[in-house]
Amino acid sequence: MFIQTETTPNPLTLKFLPGREVTEEGTREFRSAEEATASPLARALFEVDGVSRVFFGPDFITVSRDAGDLEWRQLKAPILSAIMDHYTSGEALFTEGSTAEGGHDGETYEGDAAQIVTEIKDLLDTRVRPAVAQDGGDILFNRFDAATGIVYLHMKGACSGCPSSAATLKSGVENLLKHYVPEVTAVEQAI
C-alpha cells in the first residue's frame, strides 16, 4: 500500500492520501483522544505523540500536530504506519453506531430564507468544499441569520486553526457568496 502525503496551507497539518475511499459520505473530525473512541484509526493516530487533531475526508486524512518540539520528520513515519496498519487489518473506520458527519445543520428555514439557505448550501457544496478539500479541510454550513445577512460556517480539518483561514473566509467564501446571493452581507466562523 502506498500512501501519499501533501502539505497544507496550515503548517501544523499534513494531508495523507491512502489511495482509497476514507469516508463513504460526509467528513469527521476528532479534536481529542476522547472523541477518537468512535474510530479505531483515529484512536491509533492519537496514540502517536504530538498528534492533536484528526480529520477524515472522502479520500484523505489530515493530521494536525502540536506546536511543540516534535516536527513532521519525526511524526510522519509513525502516522503512516498507523494508517497502513489500519487499512491492512480490514477493520472498519468507525465503531458500530458511529459515522461521518453530514454537511449541514438541522435548522429549518421558511419562505425567502429557505431559498437563500438552499443557494448558500449549493454554492458551498459545488464550489467551496471541493476546493477546500484540496487543502485537506472542509467548510460546513452552520446557520444563516436572515435579519443580518450573516452566514456562519464551521472550519474543519486543515482549515481549523490555519493562519490563512480568516483570509479564506473573508476574501474567498464571503466574496463568492455575496456575489451569487445578494442577501449575504458577511461570512463568520461559527464557534
Secondary structure, DSSP 4 states (H G I P E B T S, - for coil): ---EEEE-SSTTEEEEE-SS-S-SSSBEEE-STTGGGG-HHHHHHHTSTTEEEEEE-SS-EEEEE-SSS--HHHHHHHHHHHHHHHHHHT--SS-TT---B-SS------HHHHHHHHHHHHHIIIIIHHHHHHTTEEEEEEEEETTTTEEEEEEEETTTT-TTHHHIIIIIIIHHHHHH-TT--EEEE--
